[in-house]
Amino acid sequence: MTACLLKITVVYSGLPREVHVHLLELSPASTAKDALLACQTFENFPSNVSTDEGQWTLGVWGRPITHDYVLRDEDRLEIYRPLKVDPKVARRERFQKQGSRAAGLFASRRKGAKPGY
């Protein structure tokens, strides 16, 4: 009977350099939401991870999915925590602090060369 169950790996990182991996066996045609509900029973699974659609971003093997995604055998369901800072804004702020001469293409150039080369 266990041969027809799906083997799903659920991965969550609550803090940097801290990864929780849970192995689940779910019935066929289970969704990502079903996997989240099954993980709620694990003792080290964070209580702030809910099944609400908009709060958490989910992915399977690095590709974004919705909570209604039907899982397949050997899928790796990843739960992504919300970003604290937009990466584009952070890069823009870093560039302003460093200045245009110390960042990107302008960081090093040959003597007498055009900017960016």
Order of alpha helices (4+ residues) and beta strands (2+ residues): beta-beta-alpha-beta-beta-beta-alpha
